[in-house]
Amino acid sequence: MWLVAGLGNPDRKYLKTRHNAGFMAADELARLLGAQWEPGPKKTESMMARAEAGGLRVLLLKPLTYMNLSGTAVREVLRKNNIAPGNLIVIHDDIDLDVAKIRIRKNGSAGGHRGVESIIRETGSRDFLRVKIGVGRDPSTPSDVYVLQKFNKSEAPLIEEAVQKAAQAAIDVITQGAEAAMNRYN
């Protein structure tokens, strides 16, 4: 079984912001797999969907805490379903990647991303897969302000395509393996 967690912030005001690229990709993944969102298990403050990809069971998760507390829901769903961190895929925004660039990483540090940092802290592991969606960076704006801004009109169609690619990348990791997916998207 796999767990795919898309990271974002729950309030409507964050709906189309850079920090919600993970939520957007999780919604696209649910659409591709024909899965329906429902309230997650108790103690998780999350939305969850159940699906199948390549004959494997997949749980989709959107933690509804704010970004820096995402790890609580991820830890609880991993524990409750006996899923090892190696079968966890986290989809999230990355300001160090150009807008709409996709990158898959097997493990590593949080790279300054507070949602990933929370997952590392709560699970005690860095050994999970990341599907990163580039949201760019504006050196004149502090990062914590920048990631809460909406995409501009020229970026919106690029992000829409990147979200579709990120969702497909998660499916490819599950069905073809991380190496094959990394060769395709990185």
Residue, then its C-alpha position, 0 to 999 in steps of 0.5 A: m500500500w502507498l500513501v500520497a500526501g499533497l501539502g497545502n493550507p486549508d483556508r479558501k484564501y489559499l486555494k490557488t496560492r503557490h504553497n497549495a501546489g501539493f493540494m492541487a496535485a492531490d486533487e488531480l491525482a484523485r481525479l485521475l484515479g477516480a477517487q472521492w475525498e472524504p474526512g480522514p481518520k480521527k486525530t488527523e484533521s485531513m481529507m482522505a481518498r482511497a484508490e488503486a494504481g497498477g493493482l496496488r492500493v493507494l491512500l491519498l491524503k490532504p492534511l487540513t492543518y496548516m503547512n507546518l503541522s502536516g506531519t501529524a496527519v501523515r504520521e497517523v495515517l502511516r501508523k494506522n495503515n502500517i505503511a513504511p515511510g519508503n511507501l510515502i510520496v509527498i507532493h509539495d511546492d518548491i521555491d528553488l525550482d523554476v515555475a512548473k518544473i517537476r523534480i522527484r527526490k528519493n529522500g533528503s532534508a526538508g530544504g526549508h519547506r516547513g511541511v516536509e520538515s514537519i513530516i520528517r519530525e513526526t515520522g522520524s524518517r527522511d526516507f520518503l519520496r518527494v514530488k516537487i512542483g516548482v513555484g519559483r522565487d522572487p528575491s524581492t519578497p520574503s519566501d513566507v510571503y511569496v508562497l502565499q501569493k497566487f500565481n500570476k496570469s502567465e504562470a497559471p496555465l504552466i502550473e495547471e500543466a505542472v500539477q497534471k505532471a506531478a499527479q502522473a509522476a506519483i502514479d509512475v513512481i507507484t507503478q513503474g518505480a522511483e528510478a524510472a519516474m526520476n528518469r522521466y521527470n527530472 
